[in-house]
Amino acid sequence: QVQLVESGGGLVQPGGSLRLSCAASGFTFSINSMGWYRQAPGKQRELVATISGGGNTNYRDSVKDRFTISRDNPKKTVYLQVNSLKSEDTAVYYCNRWPNQIDTWGQGTQVTVSS
């Protein structure tokens, strides 16, 4: 059974940091590229960052130099370190395979940036 479980979100002040985690199961994690996505209220889900099985990374422009995606293949876990958070980063964050997404998304983890 394919499963994605995100965690690590919370309420932080502008400029704060969080480390998001996503535990994956039910597919061959190490050979799949993974992505972090986010969905803000009233907006479409958007791709934030991707990482290949070998560790090559890409980021959307608005998060470059602030977010870092990483993975631990033996633990089947992908991480997103989010620094220098801004109010516009407020969203529910999800992980999934990239580009061939799994149909069933996890519950996501809420990140709220507010003073």
N, C-alpha and C positions, 0 to 999 in steps of 0.2 A: 504494500500500500504506500503510495507516494504521499509524503507529508512534508510540509514546510512550517516551522515554528519560529516566529520572530520574538525577540525580547530586547529589553534594554532601554526602551523609551522612557520619557518622563517630562516633567515641567522644569525648564531651565530659563535663566535670565539671558538676555542678549549678550553674546560673547562667550557663553558657556559651552560645555562639551558633553558629549555622551558617546558611549560605545554600544552600537547595536549588534546583535547576534542573530543568526538564522541557522537553525539546525535542520538539516535535510535528511531524508530517508526514503527508501523505496526506489532509488535509481542509482546508476553508477556515477557518483558525485564527481570523482576526480577527473573524468574526461569531459565534463560539461562546463561550458562557460556559465557564469552566474551573474545576476544583476540585482541591484537594489533599485526599487521604484518607490515613488511616493504619490500620494493623492491628497491634495488640499481640499478643504470644503468648497463645493461648487465647481471644482475643476477636474479635468481628466487626469487619469494616472499618467505619470511621466517617468521616464528612465533617468536615473540619477548617476549610476556608475556601473561598469561591468568589469569582470575579471575572467580571464581565460583559465583553462585547467592548468596551464603552465605559469600563470601569474601575471600575464600582461593586462594592464588596466587602461580604462578610458573613463572620462568624466564629462558630464554636461558642463558648459562654460560657467554657469552660475555657482558651481560648487568647487571648481578647480582651486587647489591650494588651501581648501578648508576641509574637504572630506577625503578620507583614505579608505579604499576597499581592500580587503585582504581575505585570505582563505586558509583553512587548515584541512587539508584533504583527509588525513587519517581520522580526524574528528567529524568530518562531513559538515563543516560549519563555515559560513561566510560571515565576515564582520564588516561593519561600516563605522569608522571613527569619524565623528562629526564635531568639528571645532569651529570657533568663531561664529556661533549660531546667530541667525538673524530671524526676525519675525516672519519673514517670507519662507523660512524653512519649516514652519509649522505645517504638519501633515501627518497622515498615517503612512508609515514606511513598511514596505513589503520586500521580500526577496523572491526570486523565481529564476528559473533557467533563462538564459538569453542566447540566441534570439528565439529559440523554440520553447515557448513558455508552457509550463504545466497548466492544465485547465483549472485545477483546483488550487486557488490561492490560500495562503495562510491567513490568520486573523489580523496580521499586521501588528505594529507597535506604534503607539501615538507619541509623537514628539511635539511638544508645545513650547514655543519660545515667547516668553512674556515677562515683563517687569512687574 
